[in-house]
Amino acid sequence: MRDKSKYEIIFKEGKAFRNNRELAEVNCEYCNEKVYRAKNKSVYKRKNFCNQVCKQNYNNPLTAKIMDHKDTPNFNYLLGLIASDGYVNRKKRGETVVLGFGSKYPDELKLLKELQSLYGGRIHSGSNKSNYIHLTNHNFYEYCLSIGLSPKKSLSLDVTKWFSGLCEENKWAFIRGCFDGDGCFTHFFNSFGRFEGRANFTSGSEPFAKMIHDFLKLNTKINKYKNNYNLNINCSNIEKTFSPMYKNIETELYLERKYLKYKIIRDYYSNI
């Protein structure tokens, strides 16, 4: 075990010492609290922080205020994306929530930049043609854990209790985030020359798939294939099922590519 006495601060004759070394009293750049650092020539020139959280909040002020948006549709849309295509992670550098897309479609990168303009964070590209945004904020991390977005959540994700407490607008924003992450719209002409439009949503968690199934009031069953639970939705009545999801897209975030596919299916069936 480490000797904790080495890290204790001792005050003597108006001065502070740790392990018999004199310390300088400085202020945290973010919260202005007093902190004590080893006394040397650079201690008064560099930026000092209480802890890693204060340093992260100082370097990324938008992410520091992310929880101020908790009751907005775009915040709940972000949570839907994280539920389907993201993860939470705890490292030495801080508690981070990561959202990533496994491809490099232009609209995906555009969406990440729109999220960054609202909530800060850091965007980077992976070696496997993917883009990620890292949102490092202690309170946001803890909030994600509290609603059910836990590490290694793929097979156990369950946010039903939290979801039931949202207002209707935020529920649809969350659902849109889920579909933009793990859902899709497809359309084609079958072998008889008949147009078909379908929506599909996949999750590794049965409770999560059931929550979406019940909210959309679907008549179809939840199909299990290997470790995934699939919702296959016939889109002949697509407007009734999905129009609330895109009701306020003039002011809310969405993935353009999937919305355009939705419009093609909706417009075809509305003209029959």
Secondary structure as UniProt FT lines:
FT   HELIX           4..7
FT   STRAND          9..12
FT   TURN            13..14
FT   STRAND          15..18
FT   TURN            19..20
FT   STRAND          21..27
FT   TURN            29..31
FT   STRAND          34..38
FT   TURN            41..45
FT   HELIX           52..59
FT   HELIX           61..64
FT   HELIX           66..69
FT   TURN            70..71
FT   HELIX           73..85
FT   STRAND          86..91
FT   TURN            92..93
FT   STRAND          94..101
FT   HELIX           106..119
FT   STRAND          122..125
FT   TURN            127..128
FT   STRAND          131..136
FT   HELIX           138..147
FT   TURN            151..152
FT   TURN            154..156
FT   HELIX           160..164
FT   HELIX           168..182
FT   STRAND          183..189
FT   TURN            191..192
FT   STRAND          195..203
FT   HELIX           206..215
FT   TURN            216..217
FT   STRAND          223..225
FT   TURN            226..227
FT   STRAND          228..234
FT   HELIX           235..237
FT   HELIX           238..242
FT   HELIX           243..246
FT   TURN            247..251
FT   HELIX           256..270
//
